[in-house]
Amino acid sequence: MSLPAVLLAAGSSPSPTPSESTTPTVPTLQDAQESATNAAGWVEQNWSTWLAIGLRVLLILVIAGVLRAVVQRAITKLIDRMTRTAEAVDGTSLGGLLVNNERRRQRSQAIGSVLRSVASFAILGTAALMILAAFQINLAPLLASAGVAGVAIGFGARNLVTDFLSGVFMILEDQYGVGDVIDCEKASGTVEAVGLRSTRLRDVNGTVWYVRNGEVKRIGNLSQGWATAGVDVTVKANEDLDRLKSTLDEVAEKMSAEEPWNELLWSPIEVLGLDSVLLDSMVVRVSAKTMPGKSLTVERELRWRIKRAFDAANIRIVGGATAPLSAEEEPVDATAAVASPSAHSNPDSPQSAAAAPITQQRASAPGK
């Protein structure tokens, strides 16, 4: 090939130069018309699907909102009815057997809060899953992840879950409430507040105790139903039983007729009889049913009246004379009747001499 031909071929092929720049392609009117036609066709093909999904989501939200409002209103009416029933019963003869207004109010509020939370969680959770299903989202991985996360949270916060569940069942079963005096192993005292996680108590010394509901294994409620006031009277064994019983019956009859003891006593004060008989004393048991939480008050008043009645009737109590002894009566040595005969009681006996201290034997030896 000749040189002119080579130069001609090289000159015919364009070579890029640094100064050469590419010009942007300007969309033409025909391109815009084609894009608009494609978008309109896509919308025309899918508008019915999106409209159906939107209407379905809107219907789910409306139904969930209406159902939640109806359920919460029904729960509120139920709680208000429980509170009104407690207020109507309070102050009647049956009111003492039931809890007070504050206890019923707190219990009703706690039950209402739990029911509202459970209802809202169930309704809104179901609505959310239905909305996700309407968008054709696969719920299997989501439910599996939620299950794994729930198990992990349950293991990590098992104490909190235990406290919460114990509090829910405690409130539903009405085991105790505000104003009750309880013994829950960990502490004992008057209940001041009841929650789903813990209970607040105040003992007789004024100390406030916070007890977790999950730690309570045994509860003793001293404020439900009725209580028993029992007083043991210890007197000399030679007292006249008929006079003793008549004195106690007189005290019981007088106390039962006076206020406010006639309201605190729910049964007549009974002399149950001899609880025990010893050589120099005997114990008489006096008992009565009282209003819950008032047994100690009744016992103190009953002891006070019995002591005064015994002083007036010249009945002596073991441990100290409540009335002066008569001139002809001498104190009886109770140990004299029970002292067993022994050779050691005679100081001149060989047994007593053998048992004497060594120093005493040495001192008596030179005299022999």
C-alpha positions in Angstrom: 0.0 0.0 0.0 1.3 3.4 -0.9 1.9 6.2 1.5 -0.8 8.5 0.2 -3.3 5.7 0.6 -2.3 5.1 4.2 -2.5 8.8 5.1 -5.9 8.9 3.4 -7.2 6.0 5.5 -5.9 7.6 8.6 -7.5 10.9 7.8 -10.8 9.3 7.1 -11.2 7.8 10.6 -12.1 10.5 13.2 -9.9 10.6 16.3 -11.2 12.1 19.6 -9.7 15.4 20.6 -9.5 16.8 24.1 -11.5 19.8 23.0 -14.4 17.7 21.6 -17.4 17.4 24.0 -20.6 15.3 23.9 -23.9 17.1 23.6 -26.9 15.8 25.8 -29.7 14.2 24.0 -32.8 16.4 24.2 -36.1 14.3 24.6 -38.4 15.0 21.8 -42.1 15.5 22.0 -42.6 12.1 20.7 -40.6 10.6 23.6 -42.7 12.5 26.2 -45.9 11.4 24.5 -44.7 7.7 24.7 -43.8 8.0 28.4 -47.2 9.6 29.3 -48.9 6.9 27.3 -47.1 4.1 29.2 -47.9 5.7 32.6 -51.5 6.1 31.7 -51.6 2.5 30.6 -50.0 1.3 33.9 -52.4 3.4 35.9 -55.3 2.1 33.8 -54.2 -1.4 34.3 -53.6 -1.2 38.1 -56.0 1.5 39.4 -58.6 -1.0 40.3 -56.2 -3.1 42.4 -54.9 -0.1 44.3 -58.4 1.2 44.9 -59.5 -2.2 46.2 -56.5 -2.3 48.6 -57.1 1.3 49.8 -60.8 0.6 50.4 -59.9 -2.6 52.2 -57.4 -0.9 54.5 -59.9 1.9 55.2 -62.6 -0.6 56.0 -60.2 -2.5 58.4 -59.3 0.8 60.2 -62.9 1.9 60.5 -64.0 -1.5 61.9 -61.1 -1.7 64.3 -61.7 1.8 65.6 -65.4 1.3 66.1 -64.9 -2.1 67.7 -62.2 -0.8 70.0 -64.4 2.2 71.1 -67.4 -0.1 71.7 -65.4 -2.6 73.8 -63.7 0.1 75.9 -67.1 1.7 76.5 -68.6 -1.6 77.6 -65.6 -2.2 79.9 -66.0 1.4 81.4 -69.7 0.8 82.0 -68.9 -2.5 83.7 -66.4 -1.0 86.0 -68.7 1.9 86.9 -71.5 -0.6 87.7 -69.1 -2.4 90.0 -68.2 0.8 91.8 -71.8 1.9 92.2 -72.7 -1.5 93.6 -69.9 -1.2 96.2 -71.1 2.3 97.2 -74.7 1.1 97.5 -73.7 -1.8 99.7 -71.3 0.2 101.9 -72.9 1.3 105.1 -75.4 -1.6 105.3 -75.2 -4.7 107.4 -73.5 -6.5 104.5 -71.0 -3.7 104.0 -68.7 -5.1 106.8 -68.3 -8.3 105.0 -67.2 -6.6 101.8 -64.3 -4.3 101.1 -64.3 -0.5 101.5 -64.9 2.0 98.7 -61.2 2.8 98.2 -60.3 -0.9 97.9 -63.2 -1.5 95.4 -62.2 1.6 93.4 -58.6 0.6 93.1 -59.5 -3.0 92.2 -62.0 -1.8 89.6 -59.5 0.6 88.1 -56.8 -2.1 87.9 -59.2 -4.6 86.3 -60.5 -2.0 83.9 -56.9 -1.0 82.9 -56.0 -4.6 82.2 -59.1 -5.3 80.2 -58.7 -2.2 78.1 -55.0 -3.0 77.4 -55.8 -6.5 76.4 -58.7 -5.5 74.2 -56.7 -2.7 72.5 -53.7 -5.0 71.9 -55.9 -7.8 70.4 -58.0 -5.5 68.2 -55.2 -3.2 66.9 -52.8 -6.2 66.5 -55.3 -8.1 64.4 -56.0 -5.0 62.3 -52.3 -4.4 61.6 -51.8 -8.0 60.5 -54.9 -7.7 58.2 -53.5 -4.5 56.7 -50.1 -6.1 56.0 -51.9 -9.1 54.4 -53.9 -6.7 52.2 -50.6 -5.4 50.7 -49.7 -9.1 50.0 -46.8 -9.0 52.5 -45.7 -12.4 53.6 -46.4 -12.6 57.4 -44.7 -15.9 58.1 -41.2 -14.4 58.6 -42.7 -11.5 60.6 -44.6 -13.8 62.9 -41.6 -16.1 63.4 -39.4 -13.1 64.3 -42.0 -11.8 66.7 -42.2 -15.3 68.3 -38.4 -15.4 68.8 -38.3 -11.9 70.2 -41.2 -12.7 72.6 -39.4 -15.7 73.9 -36.1 -13.8 74.3 -38.0 -11.0 76.2 -39.8 -13.5 78.3 -36.6 -15.1 79.4 -34.9 -11.8 80.0 -37.7 -10.3 82.0 -39.2 -13.4 83.5 -39.3 -11.8 87.0 -41.3 -8.8 85.6 -43.7 -11.1 83.8 -44.1 -13.2 86.9 -44.9 -10.1 89.0 -47.3 -8.8 86.4 -49.2 -12.1 86.1 -49.3 -12.7 89.8 -50.7 -9.1 90.3 -53.4 -9.7 87.6 -54.6 -12.9 89.2 -54.4 -11.4 92.7 -56.6 -8.6 91.7 -59.1 -10.8 89.8 -59.4 -13.2 92.7 -59.7 -10.3 95.2 -57.2 -11.8 97.6 -56.6 -8.5 99.4 -57.0 -4.8 98.9 -56.4 -1.4 100.3 -57.1 -1.2 104.0 -56.7 -5.0 104.6 -54.2 -6.3 107.2 -52.3 -9.1 105.6 -49.3 -11.4 106.4 -47.4 -12.2 103.2 -44.3 -13.9 104.8 -42.0 -11.2 103.6 -43.8 -8.5 105.7 -47.1 -7.9 107.5 -49.1 -4.8 107.9 -51.9 -2.7 106.4 -52.2 -2.5 102.6 -51.8 1.1 101.4 -51.6 0.5 97.6 -52.1 -2.4 95.2 -50.4 -2.5 91.8 -49.9 -5.1 89.1 -46.2 -5.4 90.0 -45.9 -4.7 93.7 -47.9 -4.1 96.9 -47.2 -1.4 99.5 -47.6 -2.3 103.2 -47.2 -0.3 106.4 -46.5 -2.3 109.5 -47.3 -1.4 113.1 -44.0 0.5 113.5 -44.8 2.7 110.6 -42.3 1.1 108.2 -43.4 1.0 104.5 -42.7 -2.3 102.8 -42.8 -2.8 99.0 -43.4 -6.5 98.2 -43.2 -7.9 94.7 -46.3 -9.8 93.8 -44.3 -12.6 92.2 -42.4 -13.3 95.5 -45.6 -13.8 97.5 -46.2 -17.6 98.0 -48.7 -17.4 100.9 -51.0 -14.7 102.0 -52.9 -14.4 105.3 -55.7 -11.8 105.2 -56.8 -10.7 108.6 -59.5 -8.4 107.4 -61.9 -10.6 105.5 -65.0 -12.3 106.9 -64.6 -12.1 110.7 -62.0 -12.3 113.4 -61.9 -14.0 116.8 -61.1 -12.3 120.1 -59.8 -14.7 122.7 -58.8 -13.9 126.3 -57.3 -16.5 128.7 -58.0 -15.8 132.4 -55.6 -17.5 134.9 -56.9 -17.7 138.4 -56.2 -19.8 141.6 -57.2 -23.4 141.5 -59.4 -23.0 144.6 -61.7 -20.4 143.2 -65.4 -21.0 143.0 -66.2 -21.9 139.4 -69.9 -20.8 139.6 -69.0 -17.4 140.9 -66.2 -17.1 138.4 -68.5 -17.9 135.5 -71.3 -15.6 136.7 -68.8 -12.7 136.9 -67.5 -13.3 133.4 -71.1 -13.6 132.1 -72.0 -10.3 133.7 -69.0 -8.6 132.1 -69.8 -10.1 128.7 -73.5 -9.1 128.8 -72.6 -5.5 129.9 -70.0 -5.1 127.2 -72.2 -6.4 124.5 -74.9 -3.9 125.2 -72.6 -0.8 125.2 -71.5 1.2 122.2 -69.3 0.9 120.1 -68.7 -2.7 121.3 -72.2 -3.8 120.2 -71.2 -3.1 116.6 -67.7 -4.6 116.8 -69.0 -7.8 118.4 -70.6 -10.1 115.8 -71.4 -12.9 118.3 -72.1 -13.0 122.1 -69.1 -13.2 124.3 -68.9 -16.9 125.4 -67.2 -18.5 128.4 -65.8 -21.6 126.7 -64.8 -23.2 130.0 -61.6 -24.4 131.5 -58.8 -24.4 129.0 -56.3 -26.1 131.4 -56.2 -27.1 135.1 -52.9 -27.2 137.0 -51.9 -27.8 140.5 -52.2 -24.2 141.7 -54.0 -22.5 138.9 -56.6 -22.9 136.2 -57.2 -21.1 132.9 -60.6 -20.0 131.7 -61.1 -19.2 128.0 -63.4 -16.4 126.9 -64.0 -15.9 123.2 -66.2 -13.9 120.7 -66.4 -13.2 117.0 -65.6 -9.6 116.0 -65.5 -7.3 113.1 -62.4 -8.0 110.9 -59.3 -6.3 112.2 -60.9 -5.4 115.5 -60.0 -8.5 117.5 -57.1 -6.8 119.4 -59.2 -3.8 120.3 -61.9 -6.1 121.7 -59.4 -8.2 123.6 -57.8 -5.2 125.3 -61.2 -3.9 126.4 -62.3 -7.3 127.6 -59.2 -7.8 129.7 -59.7 -4.3 131.2 -63.3 -5.1 132.2 -62.5 -8.6 133.5 -59.7 -7.2 135.7 -62.0 -4.6 137.3 -64.8 -7.1 137.8 -62.4 -9.6 139.5 -61.2 -6.8 141.8 -64.8 -6.1 142.8 -65.6 -9.8 143.3 -62.4 -10.5 145.3 -61.2 -13.0 142.7 -57.5 -13.4 142.7 -55.4 -13.8 139.6 -52.2 -16.0 139.6 -49.1 -13.8 139.6 -50.3 -11.2 142.2 -53.2 -10.7 144.5 -55.9 -8.4 143.1 -57.5 -8.2 146.6 -56.0 -8.3 150.1 -55.9 -11.6 151.9 -58.3 -12.1 154.8 -56.9 -12.4 158.3 -57.7 -16.0 158.8 -56.4 -17.1 155.4 -52.7 -17.8 155.1 -50.7 -18.1 152.0 -50.3 -21.6 150.9 -46.9 -22.9 149.8 -47.5 -24.8 146.6 -44.1 -26.5 146.7 -44.8 -28.1 150.1 -47.3 -30.5 148.7 -45.0 -31.6 145.8 -41.7 -32.0 147.8 -40.8 -35.6 147.6 -39.2 -37.3 150.7 -35.5 -37.7 150.4 -32.6 -38.8 152.7 -30.8 -35.6 151.7 -33.4 -33.5 153.5 -32.0 -34.7 156.9 -28.7 -32.8 157.5 -27.6 -35.6 159.9 -28.0 -38.4 157.4 -25.0 -40.1 155.8 -26.2 -39.1 152.4 -26.3 -35.5 153.3 -22.9 -35.7 154.9 -21.4 -37.3 151.8 -22.9 -34.6 149.6 -21.6 -31.8 151.8 -18.9 -29.5 150.3 -15.3 -30.4 150.9 -14.5 -27.2 152.8 -17.3 -28.0 155.2 -16.0 -31.5 155.8 -12.5 -30.2 156.5 -13.7 -27.6 158.9 -15.6 -30.3 160.9 -12.7 -32.8 160.9 -10.7 -31.2 163.9 -13.8 -31.2 166.1 -14.0 -35.0 165.8 
